[in-house]
Amino acid sequence: MDLLSGTYLLAVLLACIVFQSGAQEKNYTVREELPENVLIGNLLKDLNLTLDPDVPLSSPLQFKLVYKTGDVPLVRVEENTGEIFTTANRIDREKLCSGIFSENRCFYEVEVAVLPDEVFRLVKIRFLIEDINDNAPLFPSTVINISIPENTAINSRYSVPSAIDPDIGVNGIQHYELLKPKTAPKRTFGSITNEQGQNVFGLDIIETPEGDKWPQLIVQQILDREQKDTYVMKIKVEDGGSPPRSSTAILQVTVTDVNDNRPVFKENDIEVSIPENAPVGTSVSQLHATDADLGSNAQIHFYFSNQISSLAKKLFAIDNATGLITIREPLDREESPVHKLTVLASDGSSTPSRATVTVNVTDINDNIPSIDTRYIINPVNGTVLLSEKAPLNTKIALITVMDKDADLNGKVTCFTDHDVPFRLKPVFDNQFLLETATFLDYESTREYAIKIVASDSGKPPLNQSAMLLIKIKDENDNAPVFTQPIIGLSIPENNAPGTQLTKISATDADSGRNAEISYILGSDAPPIFNLDRRTGILTAVRKLDREKQDRYSFTVLAKDNGMPPLQTNATVTVSVLDQNDNSPAFTHNEYNFYVPENLPMYGTVGLITVTDADSGDNAAVTLSIINGRDNFIIDPLTGVIRPNISFDREQQGSYTFQVKAVDGGRLQRSSTAKVTINVVDVNDNRPVFVIPSSNYSYELVPTSTSPGSVVTKVFAVDNDTGMNAELRYSIIGGNSRGLFTIDQLTGNITLKEKVITSDHGLHRLVIKVNDLGQPESLYTIALVHLFVNETVTNSSYVQELVRRNMETPVGQNIGDGEITPQTNDYVKIIIAIIAGTMTVILVIFVTALVRCRQTPRHKVVQKNKQSGEWVSPNQENRQIKKKKKKKKRSPKSLLLNFVTIEESKPDDPGHEHINGTLDIPVELEEQTMGKYNWATTPTTFKPDSPDLAKHYKSASPQPTFQIKPETPVPPKKHHVIQELPLDNTFVVGCDSLSKCSSSSSDPYSVSECSCQGGFKTPGPIHTRQL
């Protein structure tokens, strides 16, 4: 657990170091031999690079491939987008990673710098090179000779030199097989058949621990050299690529005379270590082999197998007779740290014995570190030009130090040999960024020769140094400086053009052209000023007017001639002093004020506003009235006008006088303005209906009238003027079904819905007209009767309905379900048929009961039932008769004189309802409560007259009326509606009962009122049911 924790902490520490150093690593996988311009990846996306909008960049985002001068990179990086592409120099894994046979170990590395310095990071890109099957396996030679003794036992095995394939994995060698010659007999798998059709040889494959595949020839029959001493066949090797690659060689087997024993090595596997500085001729290993034979058959010959590398054959030699391996050429551990030598021992006739000698070349500190400089800032003739304005941490070059030695001999440190304003910042193993450590100053040091030293940790250590020359480029880094950053001036207005105001001066710490200063007015400077570019003299080219602008604030620039030029600005403030050159000015040449005639004495009429463009005492204005005849007074400072009299519009409608304004300058200036005061009348006239001419009139609405057609019109006039005479019309009652609507401006009443049967009859609409007077609105109410039918066949009947409607309270809806005489006849016939049928059934039922019981008691019940349950053609008439009896007991004087109505805004402007409360004295309430039925139908008509009860009993929801004791009416909450007039008289809302006096003895006449009122619509609008 501790080991895992330590490993985790180490990984976190390394990640933090890499992150803080601005370094990242990115791995890609790429196949070898790709053509040019194949997209490998996109660093901008793959690294999730996002720019902080709050961090300004000195230059656009750039991706720069960092490589050693003279190197030919195998990839290219688009500087603007970060896309990585292949180049014309194709990637060859076998050339790039020769001697590496592990599929995951062949890498190609490059570094990419992300610029500018504000977002700098160094990205190490590792490309894992994927192998493709671009190499065929090859035998060491085209002809392979093997000698086998004739007395070789069956199933004996003899090694066949293996083929070599530079590819790895499945693309490497996978299969060997023997191929028969064209003249040979048919071959079975793994063997060939001789002339007698017998299987002589077979082939097997042995895989070594390192993954190599070695072919072995198997003897499957007894050999007889006298019968056949040579066998010639083909051997084929094939890899596992797609498609596979293969090659062949001639395998020639020679059957030799009997040699019973072959050499035997004392050790088959030997491992030795030799320092890489061992001199030529040094013994590496002494091999020992023995042979049990005698004479020439016991003479052993040592030699290297053709399977060892060409480098090993070059570096090592073996004594054929003694088996001593020596160094032929100097060793280099860095070139190859391990060599595997396959040694064969042969007695001249039998198959040789095999031994493996592994030579480990040990390291000595024989390599000095190398310094590889890869420039991020491109040098010019080997010298880096760096501006003295370069910011801190400006990246100059990537320094890579390497030592081919191992362990401590290969551990390298890197540093600069003296104190310079640069530093080496580690980013990856043995890689450092050379960057600026402090700000540069051309004036102090113009050139740096940086010596970079790399030293290993060997004993003694080896050192290497490299020089890097940096020249500092001079920049115009000193801006001009004003002697005064803020320049304040004062000048009286009305100056002469060209007046000199001041001289502006600045200095520059630079020299030469960088110190030459030009003076320029800023873009905010008004054109009234001029600044001499060379001398810095500021003048006013025109006359200044303080009243137009009393203060000027603008910038002046001091700009040097450097490249690029630097500039500094200063603020100039010019204050213009006032002179009394302006008279007081009224906001209007003529003032018109409108006051109500009931304005009290010393009330406020209006305000006179006067200004003076000057300042100080020159702008102190005093007001007075000229030829006002003491009717009005004015406040000399505030300009408030008040009346000194009481207004009477009938005597005088307007007043006119002059107001004088005088300033306080040494030479006073003055001006006058005309003032007219108009006395305004109040809203004291209510609207008066002209159409309809009488509340008893009516209009015919044919049932064929289309919706939207105008059926009638109301029109009213108002003796007031202006808004007091602006009128608005509305329906506040009698339109419970929403059949009609009214135009609030023109008074046109239109049919809203298509007429249906239930709409036939007389409709009484309560029309309200109100003005828009201020402060309060006045209104009047009129009744409009609309008779919905095909024609008017009985005008007297309609007139009678209108007359009866006038007896109905205003708050009760009329016209719901009214039918025509023709329709009434049909209804009577139907009712008579139904009543007759029911009578016959009832008589039969009663007769049956009488015959069954025949008792006096039952007879009485039958008599009462016949007299009480006899159904009349009209059930409502029977109820009306009962109510009529109760009505006779109530005094006729109980007709209400006043209806209290509350008004509310309806959902539909053209459809209003009335919710009212009837007020009667307490003593009358006690006598009449529950006795008088407001739905009682008069019975003074002929028997064949229409059933008027239906006219008064509406099917639609009706306003609720409650009888209660008379109480005082709260002001501005309840209004009194007078009963409707007989002729051209109208209902008007009043504030209280005491304000109205009746001018007619007619109970339906209008009382004269000058008050306000309104209605409130109770509840929502009811929808008509078809």
Salt bridges, closest charged atoms under 4 A:
GLU78 OE2 - ARG76 NH1 2.55
GLU94 OE2 - ARG93 NE 3.53
GLU109 OE1 - LYS124 NZ 3.83
GLU109 OE2 - ARG126 NH1 2.50
GLU111 OE2 - LYS124 NZ 2.81
GLU111 OE1 - ARG374 NH1 2.35
ASP131 OD1 - ARG93 NE 3.37
GLU195 OE2 - LYS228 NZ 3.67
ASP204 OD2 - ARG157 NH1 2.74
GLU210 OE2 - LYS340 NZ 3.00
GLU226 OE2 - ARG225 NH2 3.71
GLU238 OE2 - LYS236 NZ 3.93
GLU329 OE1 - LYS314 NZ 3.99
GLU334 OE2 - ARG333 NH2 3.32
ASP363 OD1 - ARG333 NE 3.15
ASP372 OD2 - ARG374 NE 2.94
ASP417 OD1 - HIS418 ND1 2.47
GLU435 OE1 - LYS395 NZ 3.26
GLU435 OE2 - ARG423 NE 2.88
GLU547 OE2 - ARG546 NH2 3.44
ASP578 OD1 - ARG546 NE 2.80
GLU590 OE2 - LYS674 NZ 3.91
GLU650 OE2 - ARG649 NH2 3.85
ASP681 OD2 - ARG649 NH2 3.52
GLU726 OE1 - ARG728 NH1 3.81
ASP759 OD1 - ARG737 NH1 3.25
ASP759 OD2 - ARG1024 NH2 2.03
GLU776 OE2 - LYS972 NZ 3.71
GLU800 OE2 - ARG803 NH2 2.54
GLU807 OE2 - ARG803 NH1 2.78
ASP816 OD1 - ARG737 NE 3.60
GLU818 OE1 - HIS951 ND1 2.84
GLU869 OE1 - LYS865 NZ 2.99
GLU902 OE2 - HIS974 NE2 3.22
GLU903 OE2 - LYS768 NZ 2.84
ASP908 OD2 - LYS752 NZ 2.96
ASP991 OD2 - LYS995 NZ 3.61
GLU1008 OE1 - ARG686 NH2 3.39
